[in-house]
């Protein structure tokens, strides 16, 4: 639904399509994230990862940090259709490319880092944080693997000055030359003979990102036994969410089945080429529905500014309307075409989705970073 409604490409059976999900198919988040066995969290790792997250020294031109596209005030996402990474300046909607420019926009809408510590979490299934699916196309597993991908990517952080096979070596050399980082890595990874390394960089960033969680929404409170946490209207919205078929893809504690689905969402106009997704069949991973108030615009292309527009898109799909000319009728996932979203349901469902917001997460930004560069980049 937000939305990309399968790792399996088999069409769902009639029995699967006809089944109406219940509240038991949803779930409250755990209060804490689980660490992978090879990267247990420590305060020292988290403190180091926090500085690295906000330090543009990790980018090729030293102008972009992780926080450039994952801003605390925007739920660790940002309020742009698709991001401007390398060779950009400014914040939020005022961000623009610097002239001259030969860097493209980032390919897809910036997904929130908040609660990615729970990616892959499903009801009644064993959870392994090291295999958690990451990105719209699920090209990485686990936060440790995810952490280094933007640094390697041309338009996100790498820029033209370095090849993707050499940029991480360059970043490690830079960090090794900064006395404060040498000290912090040695404290965070005392058993390592060479504490400043690509692996330690990934582990520190991942340890910090696992602290960025929001687990006390009013929906979570309701699922933990507080029947008064939701209003009558919000409960009606939850029922509409289930009955219309939204939970066929948006289920479990993260409101995602973490599978690929083809919907035919319009492409962003920020890129010349059409984005054919992970499987070249326009499949994108179902995103979480948590904290949507802070993470618009929506979908992988960022083409929908409001939740109402997203739900109207699903109404269009069920009515046979296709909005992406590269996606044909037979390609669209039957779980989406068989949904029963009507205009009368939209406001009630949006009312329920707003119970999935929790604004009590850590938004703190370091006053400075060890490189001496501007915090968060230009």
C-alpha positions in Angstrom: 0.0 0.0 0.0 2.6 2.8 0.7 3.3 1.1 -0.4 4.2 -1.3 -2.8 1.6 -4.2 -2.7 6.3 -10.9 -4.6 9.6 -12.0 -3.7 7.4 -14.8 -5.0 6.0 -14.0 -8.4 3.2 -16.6 -8.2 -0.2 -15.1 -8.3 -2.1 -15.5 -4.9 -4.7 -18.2 -4.8 -8.4 -17.4 -4.7 -8.4 -18.5 -1.1 -5.6 -16.0 -0.2 -7.4 -13.2 -2.1 -10.8 -13.9 -0.4 -9.5 -14.2 3.1 -10.2 -11.1 5.2 -7.3 -10.3 7.5 -8.0 -9.6 11.2 -6.3 -7.6 13.9 -4.3 -10.7 14.7 -2.5 -10.2 11.4 -1.1 -6.9 12.7 1.0 -6.5 15.8 2.8 -4.2 18.3 6.5 -3.6 17.9 8.9 -4.9 20.4 10.2 -2.3 22.9 13.8 -2.9 21.9 15.7 -3.9 18.7 17.7 -7.1 18.4 21.4 -7.0 17.6 23.1 -9.4 15.2 25.4 -11.9 17.0 28.5 -10.4 15.4 27.6 -6.8 16.3 26.3 -6.4 19.8 25.5 -2.9 20.7 27.7 -0.8 23.1 27.4 2.8 24.1 30.8 3.4 22.4 29.7 2.0 19.1 26.5 4.0 19.2 28.3 7.3 20.0 30.8 6.7 17.2 28.0 5.7 14.7 26.1 8.9 15.6 29.0 11.1 14.7 29.7 9.2 11.5 26.0 9.5 10.5 26.2 13.3 10.5 29.7 13.7 9.2 30.2 14.5 5.4 33.7 13.1 5.6 32.1 9.8 4.4 31.2 11.3 1.0 33.5 11.6 -2.0 33.4 15.4 -2.1 33.0 15.8 1.7 29.7 17.6 1.0 27.0 15.0 1.9 26.4 13.0 5.1 23.9 10.1 5.8 21.8 12.8 7.5 21.5 14.9 4.3 18.8 12.6 3.0 17.8 11.1 6.4 17.0 14.2 8.5 15.9 13.9 12.2 13.1 16.5 11.7 11.6 14.5 8.9 11.6 11.1 10.7 15.1 10.4 9.3 13.7 10.7 5.7 13.2 14.0 3.9 10.4 16.0 2.3 11.5 15.7 -1.3 10.1 13.5 -4.1 13.6 12.1 -4.7 16.7 13.4 -3.0 19.6 15.6 -4.1 22.7 14.1 -2.7 26.1 14.9 -4.2 26.7 18.5 -5.4 23.6 19.8 -3.6 23.2 22.7 -1.1 20.4 23.6 1.3 17.9 21.8 3.4 14.4 20.5 2.8 12.4 21.9 -0.1 15.1 24.6 -0.6 17.8 22.1 -1.5 19.1 22.5 -5.0 22.0 21.4 -7.2 25.1 23.7 -7.4 26.0 24.9 -10.9 27.5 23.5 -12.9 26.1 20.0 -12.3 26.3 16.6 -13.9 24.9 14.6 -11.0 21.4 13.1 -11.3 18.8 13.1 -8.6 18.9 10.1 -6.3 16.9 7.3 -8.0 14.2 6.7 -5.4 12.4 8.4 -2.6 14.4 8.5 0.7 13.1 5.8 3.0 13.1 6.6 6.7 15.9 5.0 8.8 13.5 5.1 11.8 12.5 1.5 12.8 14.7 -0.1 10.1 16.0 -2.1 13.1 12.8 -4.0 12.8 12.9 -4.6 9.0 11.8 -8.1 8.2 10.0 -8.7 11.5 6.9 -10.9 11.0 4.4 -12.4 13.3 5.2 -15.9 14.6 8.5 -16.1 12.6 12.0 -16.2 13.9 13.8 -12.9 13.4 17.3 -12.5 12.1 18.5 -8.9 12.0 21.4 -9.9 9.8 19.1 -10.9 7.0 16.6 -8.0 7.3 15.7 -6.7 3.8 16.8 -3.1 3.1 16.1 -0.5 0.4 13.1 -0.4 -2.1 14.7 -3.2 -4.1 16.0 -5.3 -1.1 19.5 -5.3 -2.6 21.1 -5.4 0.9 20.4 -7.5 4.0 20.9 -6.1 7.5 21.8 -2.6 8.6 25.5 -3.4 8.5 25.4 -4.1 4.7 22.9 -1.3 4.1 25.2 1.3 5.8 27.9 1.3 3.2 25.7 1.2 0.0 25.0 5.0 -0.2 28.7 5.7 0.2 29.4 3.6 -3.0 26.5 5.2 -5.0 27.4 8.0 -7.4 24.5 10.3 -6.8 24.0 9.6 -3.2 27.4 10.2 -1.6 30.3 9.0 -3.8 30.3 11.6 -6.6 32.5 11.6 -9.7 35.9 11.8 -8.0 36.1 8.1 -7.0 35.2 4.7 -8.4 32.7 2.6 -6.5 35.4 0.0 -5.8 37.8 2.6 -4.2 35.6 5.0 -2.3 35.4 3.0 0.9 39.2 2.6 1.0 39.5 6.4 0.7 37.0 7.0 3.5 38.9 4.6 5.8 42.1 6.5 5.0 40.5 9.8 5.8 39.1 8.5 9.1 42.5 7.1 10.0 44.1 10.5 9.6 41.7 12.1 12.1 43.1 11.7 15.7 39.6 11.8 17.3 38.2 9.1 15.0 41.3 6.9 15.6 40.6 7.2 19.3 36.8 6.6 19.0 37.2 3.5 16.8 39.8 2.1 19.2 37.4 2.5 22.1 34.5 1.1 20.2 36.4 -1.9 18.8 39.1 -2.7 21.4 39.6 -6.3 20.1 40.4 -5.2 16.6 44.1 -5.0 15.5 43.1 -2.3 13.0 40.0 -0.6 14.5 39.4 1.8 11.7 38.1 -0.4 8.9 35.2 -0.8 6.5 33.7 -3.4 8.7 33.9 -1.3 11.8 32.5 1.7 9.9 29.5 -0.4 8.9 29.0 -1.8 12.4 29.2 1.6 14.1 26.6 3.1 11.7 24.3 0.1 12.2 24.6 0.2 16.0 23.5 3.9 15.9 20.6 3.2 13.5 19.3 0.5 15.8 18.7 3.2 18.5 16.4 5.1 16.1 13.2 3.4 17.0 9.6 4.6 17.7 7.7 1.8 19.5 5.0 3.5 21.5 2.4 4.6 19.0 -1.2 4.7 20.2 -1.7 1.6 18.0 1.0 -0.2 19.9 -0.6 0.8 23.2 -3.9 -0.6 22.0 -2.3 -3.9 21.0 -0.6 -4.1 24.4 -4.0 -3.9 26.1 -5.1 -0.3 26.4 -8.5 -0.4 24.7 -8.9 3.3 25.2 -5.8 4.2 23.2 -7.9 4.3 19.9 -11.1 6.3 19.4 -14.2 4.7 17.9 -13.5 6.3 14.6 -9.9 5.0 14.6 -11.1 1.5 15.3 -13.6 1.8 12.4 -10.7 2.9 10.3 -8.7 -0.1 11.3 -11.6 -2.4 10.4 -11.8 -0.7 7.0 -8.0 -1.1 6.6 -8.5 -4.9 7.1 -11.7 -5.3 5.1 -10.5 -3.5 2.0 -7.4 -5.7 1.7 -4.7 -3.3 2.8 -3.3 -5.8 5.3 -2.7 -8.4 2.7 0.6 -6.7 2.1 0.8 -4.3 5.1 0.7 -6.8 7.9 2.7 -7.7 11.0 4.3 -5.3 13.5 6.0 -3.2 10.7 2.9 -3.2 8.5 4.9 -4.8 5.7 5.2 -8.3 4.2 8.7 -7.3 3.0 8.0 -8.7 -0.4 8.2 -7.2 -3.9 4.9 -6.1 -5.6 4.2 -4.6 -9.0 1.7 -1.8 -8.8 2.4 0.6 -11.7 3.2 3.7 -9.6 4.1 6.6 -11.9 7.8 7.3 -12.3 9.4 10.4 -10.9 10.1 13.1 -13.5 13.5 13.8 -11.8 15.1 11.0 -13.8 15.0 10.4 -17.5 14.9 6.6 -17.4 11.9 4.6 -16.1 12.6 2.7 -12.9 11.8 -0.9 -13.5 12.5 -2.0 -9.9 14.4 -4.9 -8.3 13.2 -7.5 -10.8 12.9 -5.4 -14.0 9.2 -6.0 -13.7 8.5 -2.9 -11.7 8.4 -4.7 -8.3 9.2 -2.7 -5.2 9.3 -3.7 -1.6 6.3 -3.0 0.6 7.3 -0.2 2.9 6.2 0.2 6.5 3.2 2.4 7.3 4.6 3.6 10.6 5.2 7.4 11.2 3.7 8.3 7.8 2.8 11.8 9.1 6.5 12.6 8.9 7.6 10.8 5.8 5.7 12.1 2.8 5.8 12.2 -0.2 5.0 8.5 -0.7 5.8 5.5 -2.9 9.2 4.6 -4.3 9.0 7.6 -6.8 7.7 10.0 -4.2 4.9 10.9 -6.7 2.0 11.1 -4.1 2.1 14.0 -1.7 -0.7 12.8 0.7 -2.1 9.6 2.1 -5.4 10.4 0.4 -3.7 10.4 -3.0 -2.1 7.0 -2.2 -5.5 5.5 -1.3 -7.1 7.0 -4.4 -4.3 5.4 -6.4 -5.4 2.0 -5.0 -9.0 2.8 -5.9 -7.8 3.5 -9.5 -5.9 0.2 -9.6 -9.0 -1.8 -8.5 -10.9 0.0 -11.2 -8.5 -1.0 -13.9 -6.7 2.3 -14.3 -2.9 2.2 -15.0 -0.8 5.2 -14.3 2.6 3.9 -15.5 2.7 3.4 -19.3 5.5 0.8 -18.9 3.3 -1.5 -16.7 0.7 -3.6 -18.4 -2.6 -4.8 -16.9 -1.4 -8.4 -16.5 1.7 -7.3 -14.5 -0.2 -5.6 -11.7 -0.3 -7.7 -8.5 -3.7 -9.3 -8.0 -3.5 -8.4 -4.3 -3.8 -4.8 -5.4 -6.3 -5.2 -8.3 -8.7 -7.1 -6.0 -8.6 -4.5 -3.2 -11.9 -2.9 -2.3 -10.9 0.7 -1.5 -13.8 3.2 -2.0 -13.7 6.9 -1.6 -15.9 6.6 1.5 -13.3 4.5 3.2 -10.3 6.8 2.6 -10.8 9.3 5.5 -11.4 6.5 8.0 -8.3 4.6 6.9 -6.2 7.7 7.1 -7.5 8.3 10.6 -6.3 4.8 11.6 -2.9 5.3 9.9 -2.4 8.4 12.1 -2.4 6.1 15.1 0.8 4.6 13.8 2.7 7.8 14.5 5.1 8.2 17.4 7.1 11.4 17.7 9.2 10.4 20.7 12.3 9.2 18.9 15.8 10.7 19.2 16.2 13.7 17.0 19.4 15.0 18.5 22.1 16.3 16.2 25.8 16.6 17.2 27.1 20.2 17.6 30.2 19.2 15.7 31.9 16.2 14.1 35.5 15.1 14.3 36.3 16.0 10.7 35.6 19.6 11.4 33.2 19.7 8.4 29.7 21.2 8.5 27.4 18.9 10.5 25.0 17.1 8.0 26.9 18.5 5.0 26.2 21.5 2.8 
